Amino acid sequence: MKRSSYPDQSARFSAGKRYFHNPKGRRSSWDQWVDGGPKPSRPTTKWLKILGFISVLAALGGVIAGLALVLGR
């Protein structure tokens, strides 16, 4: 395995200019982005997760019902 060229891990982020990808356009600092600070919850994301979960359950139920019909003959 290739060893890191940095003597310690903290030296990796000690540069004067720090570039990072921030697609949301929010004004957050580098430290918040790296440390993974708390994310603001969005109502649309919550509903999309719920809708996705219900869709997966419906698909699984359809597969089980289909197998029961085919194998029950």
C-alpha positions in Angstrom: 0.0 0.0 0.0 1.3 3.5 -0.8 2.2 5.6 2.1 1.0 9.1 2.5 3.5 11.8 1.5 2.4 13.9 4.4 4.2 13.3 7.8 1.0 14.0 9.7 -2.7 14.2 8.7 -3.2 17.7 9.9 -0.8 19.1 7.3 -3.1 18.1 4.5 -5.5 21.0 5.2 -3.0 23.6 6.2 -2.7 25.4 2.9 -3.4 29.1 2.6 -6.1 28.7 -0.1 -8.7 26.1 0.3 -10.9 25.0 -2.5 -13.9 22.9 -2.0 -17.1 22.1 -4.0 -20.2 23.7 -2.5 -23.1 23.0 -4.9 -25.8 24.6 -2.8 -24.4 28.1 -2.9 -24.6 28.5 0.9 -22.0 30.5 2.7 -20.4 27.9 4.9 -16.8 27.8 6.1 -14.3 25.1 5.1 -14.2 23.8 8.7 -18.0 23.3 8.7 -17.8 21.6 5.3 -15.0 19.2 6.4 -16.2 18.5 9.9 -19.7 17.8 8.6 -21.7 20.3 10.7 -25.4 19.9 11.2 -27.4 20.1 7.9 -30.6 22.1 7.8 -33.5 19.7 7.2 -35.7 20.3 4.1 -39.3 19.3 4.0 -39.1 18.2 0.4 -36.2 15.8 1.2 -38.2 14.3 4.0 -41.2 13.7 1.8 -39.0 12.3 -1.0 -37.5 9.8 1.4 -41.0 8.8 2.7 -42.3 8.4 -0.9 -39.2 6.3 -1.9 -39.7 4.1 1.1 -43.4 3.5 0.3 -42.5 2.8 -3.3 -39.9 0.2 -2.3 -42.4 -1.5 0.1 -45.1 -1.5 -2.7 -42.6 -3.1 -5.2 -41.6 -5.7 -2.6 -45.3 -6.4 -1.9 -45.9 -6.8 -5.6 -43.0 -9.3 -6.0 -44.2 -11.3 -3.0 -47.8 -11.3 -4.3 -46.6 -12.4 -7.8 -44.5 -15.2 -6.3 -47.5 -16.3 -4.2 -49.7 -16.4 -7.3 -47.2 -18.3 -9.4 -46.1 -20.8 -6.8 -49.5 -21.3 -5.3 -50.9 -23.0 -8.4 
